[in-house]
Amino acid sequence: MARNRTEASSPAVARVGGVPLAPGDHVCVLYRGRAERNELMAPFFADGLRAGHICLLLAAQGEGRAFCDVLAAEAPSVGEESDHLQIMGPEESCLQDGSFDRDRMLALLHAWSGDMFRNGDGDFARLAADMSWAQPLVQPGFIRDLVRYEMEATCRLKSCPQVGVCMYDLELFNGDLIIPLVKAHPRVWLSGMVMENPYCLAPSMESSPTAVGEN
């Protein structure tokens, strides 16, 4: 059952997989394989660039150039706005010293949003993170930290006019990661539908290990 949303009165400002998103939305997208990822992300960013939105892609090292090629094929007309597209690899963001630090990542997210809007670079931002880089790191401690990061990110995304999309490849990740991650997102995209998540955990619950999937 869909839950009530404070954003219900807000107009749709972006779409993922054809489904409208409102300011402050934080969506977990469960996809299969690089081809489906590109089918979802290329229109998401192309539409944003056409609208003059700031766009940030967090992707595995080396994926940025390949995605730019996909985006150029999807929407060659956005070339003149391409300076609004920023791409970071994990070494520049969440794995600066080879390990994941959720507090550092949250600080980076907060600082990036603040800088973009303070500098007047745009009036809306679209953020997407392809989490494929995380597959080699999956183990209980990392899962706990990642889920807690996602929970806090839900609050941070509401601080500015923006939407956030977290991409998880079901060909890389199994239920050990996916089940707790679904609980950390207010909305989940799967097979063409965005579902409201009545079981989404609030950040205040992060002190409970069982709440984020610890056995």
matplotlib code that plots the C-alpha trace (Angstrom):
import matplotlib.pyplot as plt

x = [0.0, 1.3, 2.1, 1.2, 4.0, 4.8, 5.9, 2.5, 1.6, 5.0, 5.1, 7.2, 10.6, 12.3, 11.5, 13.2, 12.0, 9.0, 7.9, 7.6, 9.8, 9.2, 11.8, 13.5, 12.8, 15.4, 14.8, 16.4, 16.5, 17.0, 18.1, 19.7, 22.9, 24.6, 22.2, 19.2, 21.1, 21.9, 18.3, 17.3, 20.1, 20.6, 17.0, 17.2, 20.3, 19.4, 16.2, 17.9, 20.6, 17.9, 16.2, 19.4, 19.6, 22.9, 23.6, 26.0, 26.9, 28.8, 30.1, 32.7, 36.2, 36.3, 32.6, 32.2, 33.6, 31.5, 28.4, 29.1, 29.2, 25.8, 24.4, 25.7, 23.9, 20.7, 20.6, 23.2, 21.4, 22.5, 26.1, 26.1, 24.9, 27.4, 29.2, 26.3, 27.2, 29.7, 31.1, 32.9, 34.5, 34.5, 38.2, 37.1, 34.1, 33.4, 36.7, 39.2, 41.6, 40.3, 37.6, 34.0, 33.4, 29.7, 30.3, 32.8, 30.4, 27.5, 29.7, 30.7, 27.0, 26.1, 29.0, 28.4, 24.7, 25.5, 28.2, 26.1, 23.1, 25.2, 27.2, 24.0, 25.0, 21.4, 18.0, 17.6, 20.0, 19.8, 22.1, 22.6, 25.0, 25.7, 26.7, 28.4, 31.8, 30.6, 30.3, 33.8, 33.3, 30.1, 30.4, 28.3, 30.2, 30.1, 26.4, 25.6, 27.6, 26.1, 22.5, 23.1, 24.5, 21.4, 19.1, 20.9, 21.0, 17.2, 17.3, 20.1, 18.4, 15.5, 17.8, 18.0, 15.8, 17.1, 16.4, 18.7, 18.7, 20.8, 21.4, 21.9, 22.5, 20.6, 23.2, 25.9, 24.1, 22.0, 19.5, 22.1, 22.6, 19.4, 16.9, 18.3, 18.9, 15.3, 14.4, 16.6, 14.8, 11.4, 10.8, 11.9, 12.0, 11.7, 10.5, 9.0, 7.2, 8.1, 6.7, 6.2, 8.0, 6.0, 8.8, 11.4, 13.6, 14.2, 17.8, 17.1, 16.7, 20.3, 21.4, 19.5, 21.7, 18.8, 17.1, 19.7, 20.1, 22.7, 22.3]
y = [0.0, 3.5, 5.7, 9.4, 11.6, 15.2, 15.8, 14.8, 18.4, 19.0, 18.9, 16.2, 17.7, 14.5, 11.0, 7.6, 4.8, 6.9, 7.4, 11.0, 12.2, 15.1, 17.4, 15.5, 12.0, 9.3, 6.2, 2.8, 1.5, -2.2, -3.1, -5.9, -5.4, -2.4, -2.1, -1.6, 0.9, 2.9, 2.8, 4.3, 6.8, 8.3, 9.8, 10.8, 12.9, 14.0, 15.5, 17.2, 18.7, 20.0, 21.7, 23.2, 21.0, 20.2, 16.5, 14.4, 10.7, 8.6, 5.6, 2.9, 4.0, 4.1, 4.0, 7.8, 8.0, 5.0, 6.6, 9.9, 8.1, 6.5, 9.9, 11.5, 8.9, 9.3, 13.1, 14.7, 18.0, 18.5, 18.9, 22.6, 22.0, 19.2, 21.4, 20.8, 17.0, 16.1, 12.6, 11.2, 7.8, 6.2, 7.2, 10.8, 10.4, 7.4, 5.5, 8.2, 6.0, 2.6, 2.2, 3.4, 6.2, 7.1, 10.3, 11.6, 10.7, 12.5, 15.5, 15.4, 15.2, 18.1, 20.3, 19.5, 20.5, 23.6, 24.7, 24.1, 26.2, 28.8, 29.5, 29.8, 27.0, 25.9, 25.8, 22.0, 19.0, 15.3, 12.9, 9.3, 6.7, 3.4, 1.3, -1.5, -0.4, -1.7, -5.4, -6.4, -4.7, -6.5, -8.0, -7.3, -4.3, -2.6, -3.3, -1.7, 1.4, 1.7, 1.3, 3.9, 6.2, 5.7, 6.5, 9.7, 10.6, 10.6, 13.6, 15.4, 15.2, 17.2, 20.1, 21.4, 21.2, 17.9, 14.2, 11.2, 7.8, 4.9, 2.1, -1.5, -4.2, -7.4, -9.4, -8.3, -8.0, -10.6, -10.4, -9.9, -6.4, -5.7, -6.5, -4.0, -1.4, -1.5, -0.7, 2.4, 4.1, 5.8, 4.7, 1.7, 1.2, -2.3, -3.5, -0.2, 0.7, 3.0, 1.6, 3.6, 1.9, 1.8, 0.0, 2.7, 3.1, 6.5, 7.6, 7.6, 3.8, 3.4, 2.7, -0.6, -3.3, -5.5, -2.5, -2.5, -6.2, -7.3, -10.8]
z = [0.0, -0.9, 2.1, 2.3, 1.1, 2.1, -1.5, -2.9, -3.8, -5.5, -9.3, -11.0, -11.9, -13.1, -14.3, -13.9, -16.1, -17.1, -13.5, -12.1, -9.2, -6.9, -5.2, -2.4, -3.7, -3.0, -5.1, -5.0, -8.6, -9.0, -12.5, -14.4, -16.4, -17.9, -20.9, -18.6, -16.5, -19.6, -20.7, -17.4, -16.8, -20.3, -20.5, -16.8, -17.4, -20.9, -19.8, -16.9, -19.2, -21.5, -18.6, -17.3, -14.2, -12.5, -13.0, -11.0, -11.8, -9.3, -11.2, -11.1, -12.2, -16.0, -16.5, -16.9, -20.5, -21.6, -20.1, -21.9, -25.2, -24.4, -23.4, -26.6, -28.7, -26.6, -26.8, -29.1, -28.7, -25.1, -26.0, -25.3, -21.8, -21.1, -18.6, -16.3, -16.2, -13.5, -13.1, -10.1, -9.5, -6.1, -5.5, -5.7, -3.4, -1.3, -1.4, -1.2, 0.9, -0.4, 2.3, 2.6, 5.1, 5.3, 7.3, 4.7, 1.9, 3.6, 4.1, 0.4, -0.6, 1.6, 0.4, -3.3, -3.0, -1.1, -3.5, -6.6, -5.4, -3.6, -6.8, -8.8, -11.3, -11.5, -9.8, -9.6, -9.3, -10.3, -8.6, -9.6, -8.1, -9.9, -7.0, -9.0, -7.5, -4.2, -5.2, -4.0, -0.6, 0.4, 3.9, 7.0, 8.3, 4.9, 4.5, 7.8, 6.9, 3.4, 4.7, 7.3, 4.7, 2.5, 5.4, 6.2, 2.5, 2.4, 4.8, 3.1, -0.3, 1.1, 2.0, -1.6, -4.7, -6.0, -6.5, -5.8, -7.6, -6.3, -8.8, -7.8, -10.3, -9.4, -11.4, -9.0, -5.6, -3.8, -1.0, 1.7, 0.5, -1.4, 1.3, 3.9, 1.2, 0.1, 3.8, 3.6, 0.7, 0.7, -2.9, -4.9, -8.7, -10.1, -13.5, -14.6, -11.4, -8.5, -5.2, -2.1, 0.8, 4.0, 5.7, 5.1, 8.2, 9.7, 10.3, 14.1, 13.9, 12.8, 16.3, 16.1, 14.4, 13.6, 11.9, 9.2, 8.7, 11.2, 12.4]

ax = plt.figure().add_subplot(projection="3d")
ax.plot(x, y, z, "-o")
ax.set_aspect("equal")
plt.show()
